[in-house]
């Protein structure tokens, strides 16, 4: 629940929630693509591998923005949240390793043409990732959004850091390629 005062910190809280909703939508789309058959091309011509790598990059970019922007500023304003932020950053590392595994499995599935075995391996990893993401997002929204909405001064905040941007030129998705 956003405070009545409004301001940039409340907007950042809302942006955080919207970014998480978009990432939830993207992983669900990816899982639906798997259900439709990984070897099939999506109607927009994007392969499962490209879709997987785009999702992995989007989530990595989101977490990097939080770690380097939002969380760093939040800890400066609220040092008492350092333990919470440290836990969230630790989660980001765990999620990053899962994203690397998802990317590897998607590459393997693409190389073999997909099928029940490779597709199922990707699906299992995505199911686990989705569960971890949901737990992480709920905790983050509960703790960080509350701090942003109610107790963080609305001054001297950086530009929004939670956008789901395309990777910079030369930036590689998790696991290479």
N, C-alpha and C positions, 0 to 999 in steps of 0.2 A: 504494500500500500504506500503510494507516494505521499510525501508531505504536502501540505497546502501551500508551502512557500514557493514551490516550483524551483526553477534554476537548473544550472548545468549538471549538478550532481544527481538530481532526480532524473534528468534526461539521460545521463549515463546509466542509471539503474534501469530505465526503460529500454535503452539500447542493448544492455546486457541480456535482458529477457528476450528481446526480439532476435538477437543474434543466436541465442540458444534455440529458440523456436525454429529458426531457419536451418540450423544444423540438425535438429531432430527431423525436420522434413526431408533434408538431403539423405540422411542415413536410411530413412524409411523408403524413399524412392530407390535407393541403391538395393535394398533388400527386395523390393518389389521387382526390380529388374532381374535379380537372380531368380526369383520365382517364375518369371516369364521365360527364363532360359538364357544363360550367359552367352551362348554362341550366337543368339539372335542380335541383330543390331537394333538399337533404340530407334524410334520413329524419327528422331532428329539426327540420326547417323552417328551418334556417339556410342562407342563400344563400352562394354562393361569395364574394361581396363581403364579407359579414359575417365569414365564416370568415377571409378574407385580412386584414381589418382587425384582427380579434381576435389573429391570429398576430403581425402587425406590432407591435401594442401590447404583447403579452406579451414579445417579444424586446427591444423598446426599454426596457420596465420592468426586465427582467433586467439589461441592460447599465447602465442608470442606477443600479441598486442596487449593482452591482459598482464602478462609477466613484466614486460618492459614499460608499459604505460600506466594502465589503471592501477595495478597492484602496487607498483613502486610509489605512485603518488598517494595512494590510500594509506600505505604504511607511514609515509611522511606526515600525513594529517592525523592518523590514528595509530600510533606505535603499539597500542594494546591489541591491535589486530594482526600483529606480526606472526603469531602462531597459526592463526587461521589462514593467512596468506601463504605461509610456508607449507601447510597441508595441501592447499590448492595447487601450488607450484609442483609439489611432489606428485600429485595426481596427474598433472600435465605431463610429467616425465613417463609415468606408467602408460598413459594414453598414447603418447608418442611411440613407445615401443610396440604397442598393439597396432598402431597405424602402419608402422614399418612392416609388421607381419602381414597385415591386410594387403598392402601394396605388393609384397613378395608373392603371396598366394594368388592375387589377381594376375600378376605377370605369368605365373606358372599356368594358371587356367587359360590365359590367352595363348600361351605357347603350345598348349596341348589341345586347343580347340574347345575347352570346357568339358562339360559332361557331368555325370552324377558325382564322381569323386572330387575333382577339383572345385566344382561349384559348391559342393557341400562343405568343403574345407573353408572356403571364403565365407559362406553363410554362417558357419559356427563362429568364426572369428568376429563377424559383424554382429551377431547376436550378443556375444560377450561384450563387445565394444559398446553396443547400444545400452546395455544394462549399466555398465560402468559410467558412461556418459550421463545417463539419466540421474543416477545417484549423485554424481559430481555436480551436475547443473543445479539440481534441487538444493544441495548444500550451499553452493555458491550464491544462488539467488536468495536463499534465506539469510545468509550471513552478510554478504557483500551488499546486496540491494538494501537490506535494512540499514546498514551503516551509511550508504549513500543517501537514502531517503530521509533519514532522521538525524544523523549525528555528524556528518562531515560538512565543514564550512564550504560554502559555494563561492570560492574565490581562487583565482590562479590555477585553474584546472587546464590540462593540455587539451588539444583537439581530440575529438572522439577517437578511441583506439580499438573499437570492437567491430569495425566493419569487416565484412567478408570480402577481402580484396583478392584480385588475381595476383599470382606470384610476380615478384619483380623479375625483369629480364635476367636470365641466368640462375634464378632460384630454382633449386631442385626439389621435387616432391619427396616425401619420406621414402627411404630405401633406394634412392638414386633415380636413374632414368631421367 
